[in-house]
Amino acid sequence: MTDVSAEDRRHRADRLKERIYLTFAALAVVLVMSGHNQGDPVTAILTLLVTALGTLLAIFTADILSHIVVHEALPTPLQFRHMVGASFGELSALVLPFVFLGLAIFGVWSTQTALFACAIALLGALIVFGWVAARRLPLGFWPRVLVLGAEAVLGLAVIALQLLAHST
C-alpha cells in the first residue's frame, strides 16, 4: 500500500462523498420520473441535468460556507480549485444515465427503458462507491461484508424513503 497523506485522503473522501450525494439525488429523480411514466426523453434529460447542477451547486455552497466557518477565512486559490473540482467534477458519475436518455432521444430505447437502465446504473454506482470506500480498510472478510451490507441497507432505506415520499 502506498503512503498517502491525510490531505490526499481527505480530497479522495470529499470526491467520494460528492459522488454519493449526486448519485442519490439522480436516483431519486430517475425513480420519480419512472414512477410517473415520463414519456418525453428530452424533458427527462433536462430534469436530470437541472437536478444534477442544483445538487452540485448546493454541495459547492456548503463546502464554501463550511470552510469559512471552520477556518474563519475565505479559501485559498488552491482550496477553491479543490472545491470546484470536487463538486463539479462529479458530473462524470452521471455519464451512463445521460447516455441512456440520449438513446431514448434518438428512439433506440423508450424513455421508460432508459429510466430503468439509469436506475440500474446508479444503483451499481452506489455499490461500486461502497466497495471503493471499504476496500482499503484494514478489516477481515466478515467485517468488510458487514460494512458493505450496512451501506446496502442504508442505501435501500434512502431509496425506499424517496419512493414513499413521491408515491402520492
N, C-alpha and C positions, 0 to 999 in steps of 0.2 A: 504494500500500500504506500502511496506517495505521501510525503509530508505536505499537508495542506494547511495554510494559515487559517486562523479564526476568521479573518476578514473574507477570505475566499469562501469559507463555509457559509458565512452569513450571506454573501452575494448569491451563492447557489440556493440557499434556503429561501431568500427573497424571490428569486425567479420561480422556484417550485411553488411557493405559496401563491404567487400571482397567477400561474397556470391553473392551479386548482380552483381559485376563485372564478377565473374566467370560464373554465370548463363547466363548473356547476351552473353558472349563470346561463351559459349557452344551452346546457342540457335542459334547464327549466323552460327556456323559450321554445326549444325544439319540442319538448313534451306537450307544452300548451298548444302550440300550433298544430301538432299531430292530433291532439285530442279534440281540437275544434275543426278538424278536416280542412286545413288550409289548402286551398286548391291552386293558388297563384304562386308559382315559384319565385317570381320577381319580388313580390311582397314578402315572401319567406326569407329570401336572402337579404333584403333591405332591413327587415326586422332583426335578423341575426346580427347584421353589421352594426346597426344602431345600438343594440344591446351590448355588443362587444365593446364598442367605443365608449359607451356610457359607463360600463363596468371598469374599463381601463382608466378613464378619467377620474372615477371615484377612487380607485386604488392609488393613482398618482397624487391626487389631492390629499388622501390620507397619509401617504408617505411624506409629502412636503410638510404638512401640519404636524405630524408626529415628530419629525426631525426638529422642527422649530421648538416644540415643547420640550423635548428631551435635551437638546443642545443649546437652547436659548440663543440660537443664531440661524441665519439662513444657510442652506447647504453650500458647500464649496462647489466650484465648477465640476470637479471630478465626482463629487457626491450627487450633484444634479444630473450629470450624464448617466450615472448608475441608476438613478431613479427613473429616468426616461427610458433607459434600456430595459430595466426590469419590468416596467409597466407595459410599454407599447411594443416591446419585442415579443411579447407573449401572444400576439395575434397569430403567430405561426401554429399555436395549439388548435386553431380552427381551420386549418388548411383543408382537411378532408371534408368537414361539413360544407364548406364553400364549394368544393369540387362537386360533391354530391348534388347540391342545389343547382349548380351550374349544369349538371347533366339533365336535371328536370327542366331548366330553362330551354335547353336545346331539344327537349322531347325524348331523350333517351330513356328517362325514368319518369314515372308520375311523381308529383310533389310528395304524396304520402310515402311512396317507396324511398324517396330521397330523405325525408324526415326520419323514417325508420332507420335508414343507414347512418344518418347523422347521430341518432341516439346511441346506436351500437358503437360507433367510432368514439363518441365522447365517453361512454362507459368504459370502453377499452383504454382510453387515455387515462382515466382516473385510476384504473388498475395498474397501468404502467407507472404512473406517478408514485403510487404507493410502493411499488416494488423498488423504484429508484431510491425513494426515501429510506427504505428499510434495508436495502442490500448491503450497505456498509456498516450497519450496526453490529457491534461485537456480541451477537446473540447466537445461541444454538438454533437448531432447526425448529423445534416446537415453540420457543418464544417468538421466533420470526413469524411463524404461521399465526400465532396469536395476535401479533401486531398487525399483520396484513388482514386477518379476519376481523379485527376490531375496526380497521379502516373500512372494510367492505360493509360491515353492519352500519357504521355511521354514514357512509355514502348512500346506502339503501334507505336509511332513515330520512336523509335530506331529500332524496327523490320522492319518497312516499309523502313527505310533508308538502313538497311542491305540487304533486299531483292532487293531494287533498285540497290545497289552497285554490287550485284552479279547476276543480271538478264541478263547480257551480256555474 
